[in-house]
């Protein structure tokens, strides 16, 4: 649990493409905001899971592999294409909200 907490509270870069800046944030922040906004849109999130190399790192810290990215899975029942699009919009809007104040949005 301590390794999971360390990963979720560590400030990490989310690298932008093109004109988008690199964001410095804690994974816990994005999980909280995305989950809250999904619930506001009546999309129930059953749970949020960490997957991939970061999850393996938590289970066995000294495997020597480490991790380079975080794969977060929001488990929700999406009834159709419109709800899927809503989730994409929520995630992108959340990232925009984390832009530094000096960036025009």
N, C-alpha and C positions, 0 to 999 in steps of 0.2 A: 504494500500500500504506500509506503514511503517513496519508493521509486516512481510509482504512478503520480503521486503528488508532486514530486520534483519535476517530472516531465511537463505536467500540466501548468505549473507555476513558473517554469523557466521562460524567460523572454526569448522568443525566436524570431528570425526574419521571415517574412513572407515576401518573396521577391516578385516585383511587378514586371510587367512586360511593356515595351513601348514607352509611352509617356507616364505610365503608372509608377509611383514610387515604391520602394521597399518599405513594408510596414514592420514595425517592431512591436510584438504583442505576446501575451501569454495565451496558449491554447485554451485555457479555462475561460478566458474572456469571450472568445469567438463561440465556444460551445454554449455558454450561457445566453448570449445575445441571439444566436440563431435559434436555439430551442425555444426561447421566450417568444420570438416573433412567429415561429411556426405554430405555437399554441394559440397566439392571438388570431391567426388565420384559420383556426379550427382544424389544424393538422396535428393530431396527437402523436407525440414522440414517445415510443415505448421505452427506448433506452438509447444511449450513445456509447459506441464501442470504439476502442483503439485497436487497430489492426496492423499487420505487417511487421517490419523490423523493429519499430518502437515497442510494440506489444511483446515481441520476443525478448527485447532488451530488458523489459520490466520483469519478465519471468525468470530470466537468467542473465543477470547483469554482466557476468564475467565470461560471456561466450566469445568475446573478442571481436564480434561483428559490429557492435554499436548500431547506430541508426542514422539515417540522413534525412528522413522525412517523417511526417506524422500522417497516418491514414485514419481519419475520423469517419465513422459510419453512424448516421442518424437513422435509427430503425423506425419507420413510420409506414402506415398503410396509405398509399397514394392511389386514389380511385381512378385516376385518368391522367391524360396529358396536361390538362390545365393545372392540376395540383403539382405535377412535376415542374411545370414552368414557374409556378408560384414559389416553390422551394428554391429554384435557381435564382429567381429575382431576390428572394430574401437573403440568400448568401451573398450575392453581389452587392446589395444595398448595405449589408452589414460591413463588408470590406470597405465600401466608400465611407461609412461612418467612422472608420478607424484611420482614415487619412489624416495626416497632420493638418493643423489649422491653416498653415501657409499655402496649402494646395487648393486650387480652384476645383470644385466638384461639379 
